């Protein structure tokens, strides 16, 4: 992402490596860090290289749910295990099945402020355990004109049992 947590941990004295698959996000993170204190790497979480071991890995904002196949989760977890020192710590979050079914579901959301309007639609397929998100953001640019940006994303639902199984396998 844009490095908020990475930068906060760096400010608190931790040596940090920030990894993201998107050059645009890393560009924002690099600018926010003023190019100092953090090694930023543009890499896929299924095949990253840290060039040495680390004491901890932190993965937030439901990154694991963005891995759409169980094999991808296993690849990521295996690499984390590979780069962690003995007794290192892996901190991550995942969106729960409850969130997929009840919060995401087939729900739509509208968010607005004085200068922006966001329409967010969810399409959850309970059979596949996958949710497709369609987001349209309208931002005021000048003289009452708006610029539209659209994004489509998908997330995969994993149960606690599936996550535990992947961790145990790796």
Order of alpha helices (4+ residues) and beta strands (2+ residues): alpha-beta-alpha-beta-beta-alpha-beta-beta-beta-beta-beta-alpha
